[in-house]
Amino acid sequence: MHWLGGMGIIVLGVGLLSVINPTGSLALFKSESTGIQMEKLTPKIKHTALSLWGVYIVLTLIDTVLLKMFGMGWFDAVNHAFSTISTGGFSTKNSSLGAFGSDGIVWTTTIFMILSGINFLAHLRLYYRDLSGYRSEEVKWYLTLFVLLSLTLVVVHEDFGSDTLYYTLKHSFFTIASVMTTTGFATVDYGGWSNLAIAVIFVAMLIGGNAGSTAGGVKVIRYVIIYKTLFAEFKRILHPSAMISIFVDGSKLKERILSATFGFFFLYILTVVALSIYIYAVGFDAMTAISGALAMVGNIGPGFSLVGPSENFGFFSDTDKIVLSIGMIVGRLECYTVFVLLSSAFWKRF
């Protein structure tokens, strides 16, 4: 279930069931594909869906073999590969990847988490010897933010901690990859690091992966669009008569995409705030409430304080768990799908 949910069982259904329902395949694919706009590389959408699953399976197999080579048993290797490529974060061990004590496993998982956070269409383009997917603005921003946050965490932890540089480098890059791609693996209890280090990790929680990846969160492309839109507004204030358009990867963005991006961001923050207030209202501290809500809606897993990487959510009441589960569903379905159910216009159609 963990592995199937990563790529999306709807995408699998598009590939296998399009023969039964050919007219509905594109709508199904669009509903499952996360991000700004849907793209297909083959004339038929079912071929694109099946090709994506091919990439997904190949990455899983390579990750499994490498984890086995670096010391995992086949059972652990298969399960952790499933969990890594789906950016889900479940582990067969209570202490997650920290239980294995292998640098090779840590670095391998770091690399495959980052790969899984990139748009899978970029990986698919690579099969056709096309590197343009990796040259997109989103991927450049994604990798730049990952490196900057990781190096910042290294410097911060070196200033406040007593660990060696290599130890800090290894766990900092792993932690940022895990949190930023919303995987949720842990190798150390970073909740015990300095407040400044926690602040850096908290920023990574807000970012997410690429659109079209298995990662959750806001998605980097939305921040790119928000940044460009705000910058364009500043230019309009300075030059009221100028005709200013917003471009991403050389393509002009339609007004519908801009409004959908800001609408999603508002709904995402609204959901996090509402869930934070609920957790705080039932008696938990502010850090548990805020980080727990962000971890739920972003599908990250661990937060800080009582829901840190060395803890779990088992202490919440049954009612609390239902509310948190709803938060996870809202985040995974990217808000609009769930919030539209609250619209009277939707129900009037029935």
C-alpha positions in Angstrom: 0.0 0.0 0.0 2.9 2.3 0.9 4.6 1.8 -2.4 1.4 1.8 -4.6 0.3 5.1 -3.0 3.5 6.9 -3.9 3.0 7.0 -7.6 -0.8 6.8 -7.2 -3.1 3.9 -7.7 -5.2 6.1 -10.0 -2.2 6.5 -12.4 -1.8 2.7 -12.4 -5.5 2.4 -13.1 -5.2 4.8 -16.0 -2.6 2.5 -17.6 -4.5 -0.7 -17.0 -8.1 0.3 -17.2 -8.1 2.8 -20.0 -9.2 0.0 -22.3 -12.4 -0.1 -20.3 -12.9 3.6 -19.9 -10.8 5.4 -22.6 -12.6 8.8 -22.3 -12.1 9.0 -18.6 -8.4 8.2 -18.5 -7.2 11.8 -18.9 -9.4 13.1 -16.1 -8.2 10.3 -13.8 -4.6 11.1 -14.6 -5.1 14.8 -14.0 -6.8 14.2 -10.7 -3.9 12.1 -9.4 -1.0 14.1 -10.8 0.1 16.6 -8.2 1.2 20.1 -9.0 0.4 23.0 -11.4 -0.4 21.4 -14.7 -0.4 17.9 -16.2 1.9 16.9 -19.0 2.1 13.8 -21.1 5.0 12.6 -23.2 3.3 10.0 -25.4 0.2 10.3 -27.7 -1.9 8.2 -25.4 -2.1 9.0 -21.7 -2.2 5.4 -20.7 1.3 4.9 -22.3 2.6 7.9 -20.2 1.1 6.4 -17.1 2.7 2.9 -17.8 6.0 4.5 -18.6 6.0 6.4 -15.3 5.4 3.1 -13.5 8.3 1.7 -15.4 10.6 4.4 -14.1 9.1 3.9 -10.6 9.9 0.2 -10.6 13.4 0.6 -12.0 14.3 3.1 -9.3 12.9 0.8 -6.7 14.9 -2.1 -7.9 18.1 -0.2 -8.1 17.6 1.2 -4.6 16.8 -2.3 -3.3 20.0 -3.8 -4.7 22.2 -1.0 -3.4 20.7 -1.2 0.1 21.4 -4.9 0.1 25.0 -4.3 -1.0 25.5 -1.9 1.9 24.4 -4.4 4.5 20.6 -4.7 4.7 18.8 -8.0 4.5 16.5 -8.6 1.5 13.4 -8.0 3.6 14.6 -4.7 5.0 16.1 -3.6 1.6 12.8 -4.2 -0.3 10.7 -2.5 2.4 13.0 0.5 2.7 13.2 0.9 -1.1 9.4 0.8 -1.3 9.3 3.5 1.5 12.1 5.6 -0.1 10.8 5.8 -3.7 7.3 6.5 -2.5 8.7 9.2 -0.1 6.5 7.6 2.6 9.1 7.0 5.4 7.8 3.8 7.1 10.7 1.7 8.4 10.9 -1.9 9.6 12.8 -0.6 12.7 11.6 1.6 15.5 14.8 3.8 15.2 14.3 4.1 11.4 17.5 4.0 9.4 19.5 4.9 12.5 19.2 1.2 13.4 21.5 0.0 10.6 24.7 2.1 11.3 25.8 2.1 7.7 27.1 5.2 5.9 26.4 3.5 2.6 22.7 3.0 3.5 22.4 6.6 4.7 23.9 8.2 1.5 22.1 5.8 -0.8 18.8 6.7 0.8 19.6 10.4 0.7 20.2 10.2 -3.0 17.1 8.2 -3.8 14.9 10.5 -1.6 16.2 13.5 -3.6 15.6 11.6 -6.9 12.0 10.7 -5.8 11.3 14.3 -5.0 12.0 15.3 -8.6 9.2 15.3 -11.2 9.1 11.7 -12.6 8.5 13.0 -16.1 12.1 14.3 -15.9 13.3 10.8 -15.2 11.1 9.5 -18.0 12.6 12.1 -20.4 16.0 10.8 -19.5 15.0 7.4 -21.0 14.5 9.2 -24.3 17.9 10.9 -23.9 16.3 14.2 -23.1 17.9 16.1 -20.2 15.5 19.1 -20.4 13.5 17.9 -17.5 16.4 18.3 -15.2 17.1 21.8 -16.5 13.6 23.1 -15.5 13.4 26.0 -13.1 11.7 23.9 -10.5 14.4 21.3 -10.4 17.1 24.0 -10.3 15.4 25.7 -7.4 14.7 22.4 -5.7 18.3 21.2 -5.8 19.6 24.7 -4.9 17.3 24.9 -1.8 18.3 21.4 -0.8 22.1 22.2 -0.9 21.7 25.6 0.8 19.6 24.3 3.6 21.8 21.2 4.1 25.0 23.3 4.2 23.3 25.8 6.5 22.3 23.0 8.9 25.9 21.7 8.8 27.3 25.1 9.7 24.7 25.7 12.4 25.1 22.3 14.0 28.9 22.6 13.9 28.7 25.9 15.8 26.4 24.5 18.5 27.2 20.8 18.5 30.3 18.7 19.4 30.0 16.1 16.5 32.6 15.7 13.8 32.3 17.5 10.5 31.6 14.3 8.6 29.0 13.1 11.1 27.2 16.5 10.9 27.5 16.5 7.0 26.0 13.0 6.7 23.1 13.5 9.0 22.4 17.1 7.9 22.1 16.2 4.2 20.0 13.1 5.1 17.7 15.1 7.4 17.0 17.9 5.0 16.4 15.4 2.2 14.0 13.4 4.4 12.0 16.4 5.6 12.1 18.4 2.3 10.8 15.4 0.3 8.3 14.6 3.0 9.7 11.1 3.4 10.1 11.3 7.2 13.0 8.9 7.7 15.4 9.6 10.6 18.9 8.6 11.5 19.3 10.8 14.6 17.0 12.6 17.0 17.5 16.1 15.5 14.8 17.4 17.8 17.6 17.6 20.4 19.7 19.9 18.2 19.9 23.6 18.8 16.9 25.9 18.3 18.6 27.4 15.2 19.1 24.0 13.7 15.4 23.2 14.3 14.5 26.4 12.6 16.4 25.4 9.5 14.7 22.0 9.5 11.3 23.7 10.0 11.9 25.8 6.8 12.6 22.5 4.9 9.2 21.2 6.2 7.5 24.1 4.4 9.0 23.4 1.0 8.1 20.0 -0.3 9.3 18.3 -3.5 8.6 18.8 -7.2 5.2 18.7 -8.9 4.8 15.3 -10.5 6.9 13.6 -7.8 5.8 11.3 -5.0 6.6 14.0 -2.4 4.0 16.0 -0.6 4.1 19.5 0.7 3.4 22.8 -1.1 5.8 21.9 -4.0 8.7 24.0 -5.2 7.0 25.2 -8.4 4.3 27.0 -6.4 6.9 29.0 -4.5 8.6 29.8 -7.8 5.3 31.1 -9.2 4.4 33.0 -6.0 7.9 34.6 -6.0 7.6 35.6 -9.7 4.1 37.0 -9.2 5.1 39.1 -6.2 8.2 40.4 -8.1 6.0 41.2 -11.1 3.6 43.2 -8.8 6.6 45.2 -7.4 7.5 46.0 -11.0 4.0 47.1 -11.8 4.0 49.5 -8.9 7.2 51.0 -10.2 6.1 51.0 -13.8 2.3 51.3 -13.9 2.1 51.4 -17.7 4.3 48.3 -18.3 2.8 45.1 -19.6 4.3 42.4 -17.4 3.8 38.7 -17.9 5.0 35.8 -15.8 7.0 33.0 -17.4 8.2 29.7 -16.1 10.6 27.7 -18.3 9.9 30.1 -21.2 6.2 29.6 -21.1 3.7 32.3 -20.2 1.5 31.3 -17.3 -2.2 31.7 -17.6 -4.2 33.7 -15.1 -6.0 30.5 -14.1 -2.7 28.9 -13.0 -1.8 31.9 -10.9 -5.1 32.1 -9.1 -5.1 28.3 -8.5 -1.6 28.5 -7.1 -2.4 31.3 -4.6 -5.8 29.6 -3.8 -4.0 26.3 -3.0 -1.4 28.1 -0.8 -4.2 29.8 1.1 -6.1 26.6 1.7 -2.9 24.8 2.6 -2.0 27.4 5.3 -5.6 27.5 6.5 -5.6 23.8 7.0 -2.3 23.9 8.9 -3.5 26.7 11.1 -6.9 25.0 11.8 -5.2 21.7 12.7 -2.6 23.5 14.9 -5.3 25.3 16.8 -7.1 22.0 17.3 -4.0 20.2 18.7 -3.2 23.1 20.9 -6.8 23.4 22.2 -6.8 19.7 23.3 -3.9 20.4 25.6 -0.6 20.0 23.8 2.3 22.6 23.6 2.7 25.0 20.7 5.6 23.3 19.1 3.9 19.9 19.1 0.7 21.6 17.7 2.4 23.6 14.9 5.0 21.0 13.8 2.5 18.2 14.1 -0.1 20.0 12.0 2.5 20.8 9.3 3.8 17.2 9.4 0.2 15.9 8.9 -0.9 18.2 6.1 2.5 18.0 4.4 2.5 14.2 4.8 6.0 14.5 6.4 5.6 12.2 9.4 7.8 13.5 12.3 7.6 17.0 13.7 9.2 18.3 16.9 8.7 18.1 20.6 6.2 15.3 21.5 6.0 14.3 17.8 9.7 14.5 17.1 11.7 11.9 15.1 12.3 9.7 18.1 8.6 9.8 19.1 5.3 8.8 17.5 1.6 9.8 17.4 0.4 6.9 19.5 -0.5 9.1 22.6 -3.2 11.0 20.8 -6.8 10.0 21.5 -9.0 8.2 19.0 -10.8 11.4 18.1 -7.5 13.2 17.7 -6.2 10.6 15.3 -9.4 10.9 13.2 -8.8 14.6 12.9 -5.1 14.2 12.1 -6.0 11.6 9.5 -8.4 14.0 7.8 -5.5 16.5 7.8 -3.3 14.0 6.0 -6.0 13.3 3.4 -6.5 17.0 2.8 -2.8 17.5 2.2 -2.4 14.4 0.1 -5.3 15.4 -2.2 -3.9 18.9 -2.4 -6.8 20.7 -0.6 -9.1 21.5 -3.6 -10.4 18.0 -4.0 -11.6 17.9 -0.3 -12.7 21.5 0.1 -14.8 21.4 -3.0 -17.0 18.8 -1.1 -17.9 21.7 1.2 -19.3 23.7 -1.6 -23.1 23.8 -2.1 -22.6 24.1 -5.8 -20.9 20.7 -5.9 -23.9 19.0 -4.2 -26.4 20.7 -6.4 -25.1 18.7 -9.3 -26.6 15.6 -7.6 
